[in-house]
Amino acid sequence: MNSRERVVAAMRRQPTDRVPFDFTLGFSPYQLEQFRKRTGQDSPEDYFGADVRGVGIGPTRLQTDFSRYVRPDELPANGYIDEWGEGHIPTASDDQYHSHLEGYVHPMRTLRTAQEALEYPLPDIEAEYRYAHLPEQIRQIQGRGLAVIAGMACTIFEVAWHLRSMEALLMDFIDNHDFAAALLDRITEKRVIQARRYAELNPDVIMFGDDVASQRGMLMSVPMWRRWLKPRLARVIAAAREANPDVIIFYHTDGDATEIVPDLIEIGVQALNPVQPECMDVYALKRQYGHTLSFWGLLGTQSVMPFGTPDEVRADVRRKIEVVGKGGGLLLAPTHMVEPEVPWENIVAFVETVTGQSHY
């Protein structure tokens, strides 16, 4: 089996020659720099032989003026505004370990009316020119025998609260329904177009996702999630499936989202990520939902990956392969970015246990 065949079969809960793996959210900047020093290479995915490569849309050509929403004095000298208008405040430049962590300025935080939500300038993620590179990029990756995952994480909820602030958006769900509906509907319309366009290009997997849970449970009540987010996510997934019934639907949420797993399956999710072992029981999920749901991730970046020994990593990987991987339905990966605290030896132990090949 090549990697593409392995990933597709695993996510369709079919037998494979081995469990596939990847580094879904990559290496932190510090870890990537250490990797380059150690190996002389630039790509952990290529060096370790990961089974999946990610693709995404190209940069915008718009030069939107967001000064009405984010004042220049709200950002430090190294700050920047992204295409959605969100202000980013990077970690102090001398903090090499946490340079990927940022603070935010929420550009819609002072708005109140639905009309203001409708007038806010959103990016052109549906523009055709932003997809022009993808057919050849996907063809080349798949031509190497690798699986392709097209990224659309932060699908609706996270984009909305990044713009609005989480506190304000959750309050909108309670007492400013017109504003919340206008904002979410505008984002959803764009994601529907993006999902359809991605699916038409024939990647193997499309990554949807919004962090809707903490490690103690959902960030909002399940009825609130079902009212505001579930039907909109269902529309986006349906657009992808209508354009390409064979594409695998991947959904990411950090935290303990156990309560909504049946809902996610109902609206077409086929692979759940990252299934944090610190707060979700993947073995129980496999028993209950393994006939309809696959699992992608599972290696704790708050537990065994940074703090276990290499032998403990190997034991954890073996158990998950034997139990969760039985009959297919498993792709192993760290549950988040490979953070600075993760020892090199634990990364190697993870990969070698999956592949049976040495990387020393």
Secondary structure, 3 states (H helix, E strand, C coil): CCHHHHHHHHHCCCCCCCCCECCCCCECHHHHHHHHHHHCCCCHHHHHCCCEEEECCCCCCCCCCCCCCCCHHHCCCCCEECCCCCEEEECCCCCHHHCCCEEEECCCCCCCCHHHHHHCCCCCCCCHHHHCCHHHHHHHHHHCCCEEEEEEECCCHHHHHHHHCHHHHHHHHHHCHHHHHHHHHHHHHHHHHHHHHHHHCCCCEEEEECCCEECCEECCCHHHHHHHCHHHHHHHHHHHHHHCCCCEEEEECCCCCHHHHHHHHHCCCCEEECCCCCCCCHHHHHHHHCCCCEEEEEECCCCHHHHCCHHHHHHHHHHHHHHCCCCCCEEEEECCCECCCCCHHHHHHHHHHHHCCCCC
